[in-house]
Amino acid sequence: MTTEHPGRVESTPMVVDHPDLRGKVAVITGAGRGMGARFAAALARRGVHVVGADLDLAQMEETAATLTAENADAEGAGQVVATAVDVRDRDAQQRVAELAVERFGRVDLWINNAGIFPEAPAADIPVSQIQATLAINVEGVLYGAQAAASVMAPGAAIVNMASVAAVRVRRGRAAYCSSKAAVAHLTECLAVEYGDLGIRVNAIAPGFVDTEMTRWVQDDPPALAKALDSIPLHRLGSPEEIVGPMLFLLSDSARYVTGHILAVDGGSRHV
């Protein structure tokens, strides 16, 4: 690892491997960029066929083409297929599930990654913001899980993207925090009900991770210093440090884990 500036740590790709994932089929929403693209890359590199779904189809197609080119010489790499989806549309999510089955024969893994990160003081949150946040961050997870479960067999796994913001208050982020708290509890509810189908449902709750979503704090030295003081490890996480836990939750290593919200936050939820 090399530190480029205080609080930001770049990590090399994790060497962790889960042979049981090879040959499986995954759907990832919001896979055109950011963490969704990282998940797609990690899974395809490990032999998982990926259907990447994003509101921005052009971006999703570009990401799929890039990953396909990167894996051209990799023996056993999975295919990456691009499609469009508006996660607020339940029928659209169902079509993604059906596309995956049509293309690869089944769906084993589903990552509800798509989300937005709005900002506004609580007193000034407009109707449009809270409605969009709940529709994308919460309804999108529910509709994705419904679509996934409709085509999955026992032993399949769903992972939702929650956030440490589900249990910590962020000023100016009331809409976002409340939506992620809903995702965390929804995950527990889904785990109970979909357990009857043999489907596991878990969530990852990242803290401050070096992504576009946290660029606002990285570009503000006082805000960065305050953030680092709230993290026991005193640094931001890297995207690769989210990938490892995601692979664990999707794999057979976690086959008796369901209804769990896995915090990957450097310990910040405790401060």
N, C-alpha and C positions, 0 to 999 in steps of 0.2 A: 504494500500500500504506500502511496505517496500523498503527502498533504500539500495541496496547492496554496491554500490560504487557511487561516484559522477557522476551524469548524467544518471545513469541507474535506471529506476524505473520498478519494476515488479508490474503488476496490476492483481487483481483477475478477473475471468471471469465476464463480464458485465451481469447484471440481466435483461437487456432489452429483451423483448420478442415481437414477432410479430405473433399473433395467425393465421393471414391470410396466413402465409407461410406454415403451416402444410399441408402435403399431396401433396405439389408441387414437381416438378422434376427439378433438377438443373444439369448442366454440368459445371465442373471446369477443366480448363487446367492447367498443372503444379501443380497438386494436390498431388503429391507424397511426398512432403516435404515443409517446409517453410510456407509462408502465404497461399498457396493453400491448404495444409493439415489443417491449422487452419480454413479456410473457410469451408472445408468439415466437420470438426468436429462440428463447430457451427451450420451449417445447419442441419446436421443429428440429432444433439441433440434436435433441434427444430421441428423435424418431417418432414424434407425435404428428399426426396430420391435423392441421389447424384450419378452421374456417374463421377468418377474421372479419368481424362485422363492425361498420362504423358509419356514422351519419355522413361523413365526408368520403364518398366512394372513391374519388380521385386519389386522395391521400392513402386510403386503404389499399388501392391497387398498386400505388407506388411502393408502399411498405412490403406488400406481398412479393412484388417483383424483386425488390432489394434482397429480401430474405431468401428467395429462391436462388438468386445469383450467388449469394454468399455460401449457400449449401450445395452448390452444383457439384462440387468435388467431395462432398461429405458422404461417406457410405452409410446408407440407412437413414438419412435425414427424412423428415416428414415433409409432405407437401403443404403449401400455404395457399389457401383460396380466399379471394376477397369478395365481399358482398356488402350491400348497403343495408343499414337498419336505423330506424328511429326507435329507440328503446321505449319511448312513450306509447308506441303502437303495439298492442299485444299481438295482433294478427301478423305484423311484420316480424316480430320475434319468432312466432310459430313458423313462418316461412323460412327463417334462417335454420331452425332445427330440421325442417324437412329437406332443405338444401343439403345439409350435412349428411343426412341419411341417404339421400339420393346419390351424393358424390362418393361417400365412404362406407355406407352400409349401416352406420350406427353413430351414436354420440355417447362417449364415455365420460367426458369432462366438460364442464361449462364454467367459465369465469365471467361473472357479472362485474365488469370493470368500468363501464361508461359512467361518467359523472361530471358534474360542474361544481365550481368553487366560487360562488357569488360573495359579494361583500356589500354591506350596508349597516349602519347603526340600527339597532332593533326598532327604534322609533320611526325609522324612515324606510323600512323594508316595504317595497311596493308589492301590490297584489301579484303583478306579473312575475316578480322574483321568487316569492314563496311558492307560487303555483308551479313554476318551471323547475325549481329545485326539488320539490317533492315528487313531481312527475318523473323527472329523469333519475334522481338518486334513489328514490324508494319504489315508485311504481315500476320503473325500469328493471329493478332487481326482482320484484315479484313476477313480472311478466316473463323475464328471462328464466326464472326458476320453473314457472309453469310450463314454458315451452320445452325446457330441458327434460323435466320429469315425464312429459308426454311421450318421449321417444327413448328414454333411458331404460336400461336393464338393471337388476340388482347388482350392487358393487360399484355403481357409478358415483361420481362426486361433483358437487357444485361448490364453488368458492365465491363469496361476495366480497367486494371491497368496502370495508367500513373505514374507520379512522380513529385515532386516539382522540379526535375532536368529539367522539361520541360520549366521552366521559370527562373531557376537559373543556372549559369555556374559552372561546377565542373572541375577543372583542370585535365587533363588526361582522361576525360570521354566524349569527344566530340561525339563519336559514340553513346554512351548511351543517352546523353542529347538530341541530335538531334532526336533520335528514339522516345523518350518519348514526345517531342514536336509534333512529327508527330501523335502519338497516341492521344494526347489531341485534335488536330484539326480534326483528323479522327473521333473521338467520336462525335464531333459537326456535322460533315457532315452526319454521319450515323443517328444521331438523327433526322435530318431534313427529310431524305429520308425514314427511317423506321417508322417515325411518321405516314406516309400514311397507314401503316399496323397496327397501334395501338400499336407498340412496342417501349418501352422507351429505350434509350441508354445513359448511363452516365459513368463517370470515377472517380476513386479515385486517388488522387495524394499524396502518402505518403512522408513524410520527412525522417529524421533519425529515424529508428525504430530498436529495438533490435532484429535483425535477423542475419542469417549467412551472408547476403549481406553487413551488416555494421560491421562485425567483424573486418575489417581492421582498422576502426577508433577507435573502442573500445580497440584494442590492442596497440594503439599508443597514449600515454598520451597527447603529444602536439597537435596531430590531434583532439583528443577528446575534449580538452579544447577549441580549436578553433571552433569546431562544436557547442559546448554548448553556446559559445558567440554569435553564429548566430541564436540561438533559443530563442525567448522571454520567453518561459517557462523553459528554462535552464535545460532541461533534454531530454533524448531520449524517444521516444514513445515505448509502448509495443505492441506486435502483437494484443492483445485483443482490443487495442484502434483503430485498423483498422477494426476489425470485426464488431464493433457497427455501424459505418457509412456504411459498406457494407450491413448489414442487413437492414438498413434504405432504401438504394437505391433500394434494391430488393423488398421491401415490398410495400403494398398499402399506407403506410404513405407517400410515395414519388410518388404516382400515377400521379401527375401533374408536376413532375420534369423530364426533359429530356434535353439532350445536356449540362449537367452541369459537370464541373470538380471540384470535392469536394476535396480541400486541407486538408490533415490531417497531419500537419507538425509542430504543436506547434507554428505556426506563423512565421516560418523561411523565408517564401517567401517575407515578408515585410521588412526584414533586409538587 
